Amino acid sequence: MRETDTTSGDALTAAWTRLEAAVRQPCGVFPARWCASTDAGPAEGPAYDLRDLFPLCVAWRSRSLQIAREFVLSAVALQHPDGSFPRRVDESGDSRDPTPGWLLFACAANAAAGEFPPADYAGVVLPAVERHVEWAWQHLNAAAGSPRWPTERDAWVPEAWDPSVRSVDATAMLLAEIEACLQLAERCDAGGAARLRFGARAAELARLLDREYFDAASGEYRDRAADGRPIARRTLSVFAPLLCSSLDPSRRRHVLDALGRWWEPASCSFPAWERWPDDPTPPPVVPRQQAMVWAALAERGGGETPEWRERAAAVAAAPWAQSGVSGALAAIIASVACGRAPASAVATTRRRVWAIAAASAVGFLFLLATGIYLMRRPSLPGATGEAILNLARERYNAGDHEQAISLYREFLARSRSTNGVVCVLLANALYRADQYEEAERFYRVALREEVSALHALYNLGLTLHQQGRDEEAVYVLDQFADTYRDDFPELAQRARTAVAIIRGLPLETVDLP
C-alpha cells in the first residue's frame, strides 16, 4: 500500500471520528438524533447547522440510513410555518441564525429516504418537503423569471452576490429541490399529486437552465448579467447543475470536465471563485462549499476515475479538512463519491459473508424450485424460451454463473414483457458471481411484480449486506419478516436470523415464531 493511501485512510478514519462525536441523542427541540456543529466557533456552543443537512445525509447514508433519517426528522421539527428553516438552532430552540438560505432540504430528505421509505418517515417528511419547495419557489421569485438569491446572505457564494446578476446556482438548486421532491413522492406512492403540483415547474426550470445559462462557446454554464451577457469571472455557482438529476449526459460531461480543470492542487479544493492576477489574496476555502460539491458528485456520479480518486485522497489529508463537521463531511463524501468504501465496512462485510451464507442458502434453493415451476409459462413463443431457461438453470446448477447470467439476459432481451421471476433468477446468478450492484438492480425490478416479490425482497436484503449497506439490509429483512411471518414462518425466521448475524447479536436472542 502506498504511503499516500495510508495517510488518506488515516485522515478518513479521523474524519469519521469527528463526525460520530458530533452526533447527539434526542433532546430539547430535537425529537431524533441531530448533529452538533461547532464550525461557527466554540464561543457560540454546539448548534445544528441545517446548511450541513444535505452532505450529512449523503455521508451517513453510507454507514447508517437510520441516522440520516433521524437528522431529517429533527430538521422537520424546526421548520417554520411558511416552509423555510433557520440556519442554526441549539437544543433550547434558540435560532442562532434565523436567516434561510441554500439548505437543499428536499435533496437531503430524498437522500435519506432510501428505496423503501418507512411509512412514519414518509408521512412526516413528504409534507415538509412540499412546503419547503413551495416556499423556495416564492422566496427565489421563480414565477417572475430566473430565480435569484434575494440577499447576499442567501447566496451559496455570498462574496460573489450581485443583485443585478442571475446566478446559475439559484436556478439549479431550486430545480434539484423540485426533482428530489418528485422522486421522494414517487417512492411514497404520492407521485401523481406531486407531478400535478410541481412537474410543470421542474420542466420550466430545466429549460431555463439549458437555454439561459449554458454557454455553447465555452461549453460551460455561466452566470449572466441583466442583459444576458456571460459574467467574465466564474464562481462555484457554475457547477451547481451537477445536483440536477435531469441534466443531459452531454451537459454533465461538460460540467465535470470544467470542474476537473477548476481543481486547485495547492489547496486541494475547488476555489470559491476564479482568481485574477490583481487579486491580493486567493479565494477562501469554505469546507461547507467543498462538501456540497462532493455531495453532488456522490449523488449523480462522475468521480470514479483515477484522477478523481487522487483528488478525493488529497481532500482527506488537506489541512482545511482536518477540523470541524464540514471539513469531515468533505473528506468522507469525497471518498464516497469516488467509490472508496470505508475499509472497516469492507472488512466487516467479508467477515460476515460465510456466516450469512447459511441463512441465505435455503432462500435461494426455495426460490429456484418455485422459479422452475413458474417458468413453464415463458413469454417467448414456442420452445425457444423454455430451451434458454432450461440451459440457464443447468449452467447455474453447474456453477457456471457467468454463462447463466448471459442466458437469462438473452431471455429478458427477447421477452415481450418484463418477467419478474426471471429477473430474480438472473439476480441470483449475479449474486453468485459477486456482482452485487447488478444483482440489486434486478431484485428491485422483480419487486414490482407480486409473484416474484417474496424472493426478491429476501435476497435483496442479503445483497445489500454484501455491499456493506447493513442499515438498509436490516430494514429490508425486517420488512420481509414482518410481511411474511404468517404465510412463510420458516423464511421469516431465516430473515430474523440474518438480521441477528448482521448486527452481531447472539443467535439465542432471535425470537422464534
C-alpha positions in Angstrom: 0.0 0.0 0.0 1.3 3.4 -0.9 2.1 6.0 1.8 -0.4 8.4 0.3 -3.2 5.7 0.6 -2.3 5.1 4.3 -2.3 8.8 5.0 -5.7 9.5 3.4 -7.0 6.3 5.1 -5.9 7.6 8.5 -7.4 11.0 7.7 -10.7 9.5 6.7 -10.8 7.5 9.9 -10.2 10.7 11.9 -12.9 12.4 9.9 -15.4 9.7 10.8 -14.4 10.0 14.4 -15.1 13.7 14.4 -18.4 13.2 12.7 -19.5 10.5 15.1 -18.6 12.7 18.0 -20.9 15.4 16.7 -24.0 13.2 16.8 -26.3 14.0 19.7 -29.2 12.0 21.0 -32.8 13.5 21.0 -33.0 16.4 23.4 -34.7 19.8 23.7 -36.3 20.7 20.4 -34.8 17.8 18.6 -37.1 14.7 18.5 -34.4 12.5 17.0 -30.6 12.4 16.6 -29.0 15.6 15.4 -25.5 16.9 14.5 -23.9 19.4 16.8 -21.6 21.6 14.7 -19.1 24.0 16.3 -17.9 25.3 12.9 -19.1 28.8 13.7 -16.8 28.9 16.8 -16.7 27.3 20.2 -17.9 30.6 21.8 -21.3 30.0 20.4 -21.5 26.4 21.5 -22.9 23.5 19.6 -25.9 24.0 17.3 -27.5 22.1 14.4 -26.4 23.9 11.2 -29.0 22.9 8.6 -26.8 24.0 5.7 -24.9 20.8 6.5 -28.0 18.6 6.3 -27.7 17.5 2.7 -24.0 16.5 2.9 -24.7 14.9 6.3 -27.4 12.7 4.8 -25.1 11.7 1.9 -22.3 10.8 4.2 -24.3 9.0 6.8 -26.3 7.1 4.3 -23.1 5.1 3.5 -22.9 4.0 7.2 -26.4 4.3 8.7 -29.5 5.1 6.8 -31.4 5.3 10.1 -29.2 8.1 11.5 -29.5 10.0 8.2 -33.3 9.8 8.5 -33.2 11.0 12.1 -31.2 14.1 11.0 -34.0 14.9 8.6 -36.7 14.3 11.2 -35.0 16.6 13.7 -34.8 19.3 10.9 -38.6 18.9 10.2 -39.2 19.8 13.9 -37.5 23.2 13.2 -39.5 24.1 10.1 -41.2 27.5 10.1 -44.9 27.7 9.2 -44.0 29.2 5.8 -41.9 26.2 4.9 -38.5 27.8 5.5 -35.9 26.7 8.0 -33.5 28.5 10.3 -29.8 28.0 9.6 -28.6 27.2 13.1 -30.6 26.1 16.1 -29.4 24.9 19.5 -31.2 22.3 21.7 -33.1 25.1 23.6 -34.7 26.1 20.3 -32.7 29.4 20.1 -32.3 30.2 16.4 -28.6 31.3 16.3 -29.2 32.4 12.7 -32.9 32.5 11.6 -31.9 33.6 8.1 -32.9 31.0 5.5 -30.7 30.2 2.5 -29.4 27.3 0.4 -30.4 24.4 2.6 -31.3 21.7 0.0 -33.8 20.2 2.4 -35.6 18.2 -0.2 -32.4 16.7 -1.6 -31.4 15.7 2.0 -34.8 14.1 2.7 -34.7 12.2 -0.6 -31.1 11.0 0.0 -32.0 9.7 3.5 -35.3 8.1 2.4 -33.7 5.0 0.8 -35.5 2.9 -1.8 -38.3 1.9 0.6 -39.1 5.0 2.9 -40.8 3.8 6.1 -44.4 5.0 6.5 -43.6 7.0 9.6 -40.8 8.8 7.8 -42.7 9.4 4.6 -45.8 10.7 6.4 -43.9 13.3 8.3 -41.2 14.3 5.8 -43.0 14.5 2.4 -45.4 17.2 3.5 -42.5 19.2 5.0 -40.6 18.8 1.7 -43.6 20.1 -0.3 -44.0 23.1 2.0 -40.3 23.9 1.6 -40.3 23.6 -2.2 -43.3 25.9 -2.3 -41.6 28.4 -0.1 -38.3 28.2 -2.1 -40.2 28.9 -5.3 -41.7 32.1 -3.8 -38.5 33.1 -2.0 -36.4 33.0 -5.1 -39.2 34.7 -7.1 -39.1 32.0 -9.7 -42.6 32.8 -11.0 -41.2 36.1 -12.4 -38.5 34.5 -14.5 -35.0 33.4 -13.5 -34.7 32.5 -9.8 -32.4 34.8 -7.8 -30.9 35.0 -4.3 -32.7 37.9 -2.6 -29.8 38.9 -0.4 -26.1 38.3 -0.1 -26.7 36.0 3.0 -29.0 33.8 1.0 -26.4 33.1 -1.7 -24.3 29.9 -1.9 -21.2 32.1 -2.7 -22.1 35.3 -0.7 -18.9 37.2 -1.7 -19.9 37.0 -5.4 -23.6 38.0 -4.9 -24.8 40.9 -7.0 -28.5 41.9 -7.2 -28.1 42.5 -11.0 -26.6 39.1 -11.7 -28.6 36.0 -12.4 -26.5 33.1 -11.0 -26.6 29.6 -12.2 -26.8 28.1 -8.7 -30.2 29.6 -7.7 -31.9 28.0 -10.7 -30.0 24.7 -10.4 -30.6 24.3 -6.7 -34.3 25.1 -7.0 -34.6 22.5 -9.8 -32.7 20.0 -7.8 -35.1 20.5 -4.9 -38.2 20.0 -7.0 -36.7 16.9 -8.7 -35.9 15.5 -5.2 -39.4 16.2 -4.1 -40.9 14.4 -7.1 -38.6 11.4 -6.6 -39.5 11.1 -2.9 -43.2 11.4 -3.6 -42.9 8.7 -6.2 -41.4 6.2 -3.7 -44.1 7.3 -1.2 -46.9 6.4 -3.6 -47.8 10.1 -3.9 -46.1 10.7 -7.3 -49.3 11.7 -9.2 -50.3 14.5 -6.9 -46.7 15.8 -6.7 -46.3 15.8 -10.5 -49.5 17.8 -10.9 -48.3 20.3 -8.4 -44.6 20.6 -9.3 -44.0 18.8 -12.6 -44.5 21.8 -14.8 -42.2 23.9 -12.7 -39.4 21.3 -12.9 -39.8 21.3 -16.7 -39.7 25.1 -16.8 -36.6 25.3 -14.7 -34.8 22.6 -16.7 -35.5 24.5 -20.0 -34.4 27.8 -18.4 -31.1 26.2 -17.1 -30.3 24.9 -20.5 -31.5 27.9 -22.6 -30.3 30.8 -20.4 -27.2 29.6 -18.6 -25.3 27.1 -20.8 -22.7 28.9 -22.9 -22.1 26.8 -26.0 -18.9 28.8 -26.9 -17.1 27.7 -23.7 -19.0 24.5 -23.1 -19.8 25.6 -19.6 -22.6 27.1 -17.5 -22.1 30.8 -16.8 -23.7 33.4 -14.6 -25.5 36.1 -16.5 -25.7 39.9 -16.3 -29.0 41.7 -16.6 -28.6 42.0 -20.4 -27.9 38.3 -20.7 -24.1 38.5 -21.3 -22.0 35.9 -19.5 -20.2 37.2 -16.4 -16.5 37.1 -17.0 -15.4 35.9 -13.6 -16.6 32.4 -12.8 -17.6 31.1 -9.3 -18.5 27.8 -7.8 -22.1 28.6 -8.8 -21.5 27.4 -12.3 -21.1 23.8 -11.1 -24.4 23.6 -9.2 -26.2 21.9 -12.2 -24.4 18.7 -11.1 -27.1 18.5 -8.4 -29.9 18.1 -11.1 -30.9 14.6 -12.0 -32.4 15.7 -15.3 -29.2 17.2 -16.6 -28.4 16.0 -20.1 -25.5 13.5 -20.1 -23.5 15.6 -22.6 -24.0 18.7 -20.4 -22.9 16.7 -17.3 -19.7 15.7 -19.1 -19.0 19.3 -19.9 -19.6 20.3 -16.2 -17.4 17.5 -14.9 -14.6 18.4 -17.3 -14.8 22.1 -16.2 -14.9 21.1 -12.6 -11.7 19.0 -13.1 -10.0 22.0 -14.6 -11.2 24.1 -11.7 -9.4 21.9 -9.1 -6.6 23.7 -7.3 -3.9 21.2 -6.3 -2.1 23.6 -4.0 -5.1 23.9 -1.7 -6.7 20.5 -2.5 -10.0 22.3 -3.1 -12.3 23.9 -5.6 -11.8 27.7 -5.4 -14.9 29.8 -4.4 -14.2 31.9 -7.4 -11.7 32.4 -10.2 -8.6 34.3 -9.0 -7.4 37.0 -11.3 -3.8 38.4 -11.4 -4.6 41.6 -9.5 -6.4 39.8 -6.6 -4.4 40.4 -3.4 -5.3 37.0 -1.9 -6.5 33.7 -3.2 -10.2 32.9 -2.7 -11.0 31.3 0.6 -11.6 27.5 1.0 -15.0 27.1 2.6 -15.4 23.5 3.8 -19.2 23.6 3.6 -19.0 24.6 -0.1 -16.4 21.8 -0.7 -18.7 19.3 1.0 -21.6 20.4 -1.3 -19.6 19.9 -4.5 -18.5 16.4 -3.4 -22.1 15.6 -2.4 -23.3 16.5 -5.8 -20.7 14.1 -7.3 -21.6 11.4 -4.9 -25.3 11.7 -5.7 -25.0 12.0 -9.5 -21.8 10.1 -10.3 -18.8 11.1 -12.3 -16.0 10.8 -9.7 -14.9 7.2 -10.3 -11.8 7.8 -12.4 -8.2 7.6 -11.1 -7.9 11.4 -11.4 -10.9 11.9 -9.1 -9.8 9.3 -6.7 -6.5 11.1 -6.3 -8.3 14.3 -5.6 -10.5 12.6 -3.0 -7.4 11.3 -1.2 -5.9 14.8 -1.3 -9.1 16.3 0.3 -9.0 13.8 3.2 -5.4 14.9 4.0 -5.9 18.6 3.3 -5.3 20.9 6.3 -8.7 22.7 5.9 -10.5 19.3 6.2 -8.8 18.3 9.5 -11.3 20.1 11.8 -15.0 20.8 12.2 -18.0 18.9 10.9 -18.0 20.5 7.4 -14.3 19.5 6.8 -15.0 16.0 8.0 -18.0 15.8 5.6 -16.0 17.0 2.7 -13.3 14.3 3.3 -15.9 11.5 3.8 -18.1 12.4 0.9 -15.1 12.8 -1.5 -14.3 9.2 -0.6 -17.9 8.1 -1.2 -18.1 10.0 -4.5 -15.1 8.2 -5.8 -16.3 4.7 -4.9 -13.9 4.1 -2.0 -15.9 2.2 0.7 -14.6 2.7 4.2 -12.0 -0.1 4.9 -13.8 -1.1 8.1 -17.1 -1.7 6.3 -15.4 -3.8 3.7 -13.6 -5.9 6.3 -16.7 -6.3 8.3 -18.7 -7.5 5.2 -16.0 -10.1 4.3 -16.0 -11.5 7.8 -19.8 -11.9 7.7 -20.1 -13.4 4.3 -19.6 -17.0 5.4 -21.9 -16.5 8.4 -24.7 -15.1 6.3 -24.4 -17.9 3.7 -26.2 -20.4 5.9 -29.1 -18.0 6.3 -29.3 -17.4 2.5 -28.8 -20.9 1.1 -32.3 -22.2 1.8 -33.9 -19.0 0.4 -32.1 -19.4 -2.9 -33.0 -23.1 -3.2 -36.6 -22.4 -2.4 -36.6 -19.6 -5.0 -35.1 -21.9 -7.6 -37.7 -24.6 -7.1 -40.5 -22.1 -7.4 -38.9 -20.5 -10.4 -38.7 -23.8 -12.2 -42.4 -24.3 -11.8 -43.3 -20.8 -12.9 -41.0 -20.8 -15.8 -43.2 -23.5 -17.6 -45.0 -20.4 -19.0 -42.3 -18.4 -20.7 -43.2 -15.3 -22.6 -41.1 -16.2 -25.7 -43.1 -18.1 -28.4 -42.6 -21.8 -29.0 -39.9 -23.8 -27.3 -37.2 -21.1 -27.6 -37.8 -19.6 -24.2 -38.1 -22.9 -22.5 -34.8 -24.1 -24.0 -33.0 -20.9 -22.9 -34.3 -21.2 -19.4 -33.5 -24.9 -19.1 -30.0 -24.3 -20.2 -29.6 -21.3 -17.9 -30.7 -23.4 -14.9 -28.3 -26.2 -15.9 -25.4 -23.8 -16.1 -26.4 -22.2 -12.8 -26.6 -25.6 -11.0 -23.2 -26.5 -12.5 -21.7 -23.4 -11.0 -21.2 -21.6 -14.4 -22.8 -18.4 -13.2 -21.4 -16.2 -16.0 -23.0 -18.4 -18.6 -26.2 -18.5 -16.7 -26.2 -14.7 -16.5 -25.7 -14.4 -20.2 -28.6 -16.8 -20.9 -31.0 -15.1 -18.5 -30.1 -11.7 -20.1 -30.8 -13.2 -23.5 -34.2 -14.4 -22.3 -35.2 -11.0 -20.9 -33.9 -9.2 -24.0 -36.1 -11.3 -26.3 -39.1 -11.4 -24.0 -42.2 -9.4 -24.8 -42.6 -8.2 -21.3 -40.7 -8.0 -18.0 -40.7 -11.3 -16.2 -40.2 -10.8 -12.5 -39.2 -14.4 -11.7 -36.6 -14.5 -14.4 -35.2 -11.2 -13.1 -34.8 -12.9 -9.7 -33.1 -15.9 -11.3 -30.7 -13.5 -13.1 -30.1 -11.6 -9.9 -29.3 -14.9 -8.1 -26.7 -15.7 -10.7 -25.3 -12.2 -10.5 -25.1 -12.6 -6.7 -23.2 -15.8 -7.0 -20.8 -14.1 -9.4 -20.2 -11.3 -6.7 -21.8 -8.7 -9.0 -23.9 -7.3 -6.1 -24.8 -3.9 -7.6 -26.3 -5.5 -10.7 -28.0 -8.2 -8.6 -29.6 -5.4 -6.5 -30.9 -3.7 -9.7 -32.7 -6.8 -10.9 -34.1 -7.7 -7.4 -35.6 -4.2 -7.4 -37.1 -4.8 -10.8 -38.6 -8.1 -9.6 -40.2 -6.4 -6.6 -42.6 -4.6 -9.0 -44.4 -8.0 -9.6 -46.3 -9.7 -6.8 -45.3 -13.2 -8.0 -41.6 -12.6 -7.5 -41.7 -10.1 -4.6 -41.3 -12.7 -1.9 -38.0 -13.9 -3.1 -36.7 -10.6 -4.4 -37.2 -8.9 -1.0 -35.4 -11.5 1.0 -32.5 -11.8 -1.4 -32.3 -8.0 -1.8 -31.6 -7.8 2.0 -28.7 -10.2 1.6 -27.3 -8.4 -1.4 -27.4 -5.0 0.4 -25.4 -6.7 3.3 -22.8 -7.9 0.8 -22.3 -4.3 -0.3 -21.7 -3.2 3.3 -25.1 -1.3 3.4 -26.1 -3.0 6.7 -28.7 -0.5 7.8 -30.6 -0.9 4.6 -30.2 -4.7 4.7 -31.6 -4.9 8.2 -34.6 -2.7 7.2 -35.4 -4.9 4.2 -35.0 -8.2 6.1 -37.1 -6.8 9.0 -39.8 -5.8 6.5 -39.6 -9.3 5.0 -40.0 -11.0 8.4 -43.0 -8.8 9.3 -44.7 -9.2 6.0 -44.4 -13.0 5.6 -44.3 -14.2 9.2 -47.7 -15.8 9.0 -47.6 -17.2 5.4 -43.9 -18.3 5.4 -42.8 -18.6 9.0 -39.6 -20.5 8.2 -38.4 -17.9 5.7 -39.4 -15.1 8.2 -37.3 -16.9 10.8 -34.3 -17.0 8.5 -34.7 -13.3 7.8 -34.6 -12.6 11.6 -31.5 -14.9 11.9 -29.8 -12.9 9.1 -30.6 -9.6 10.9 -29.1 -11.0 14.1 -25.9 -12.1 12.3 -25.6 -8.7 10.6 -26.0 -6.9 13.9 -23.5 -9.2 15.6 -26.1 -10.4 18.1 -26.1 -13.9 19.8 -28.4 -16.1 17.8 -30.3 -17.1 21.0 -31.7 -13.5 21.1 -33.7 -14.2 17.9 -37.4 -14.6 18.6 -38.7 -17.9 17.4 -42.0 -17.9 15.5 
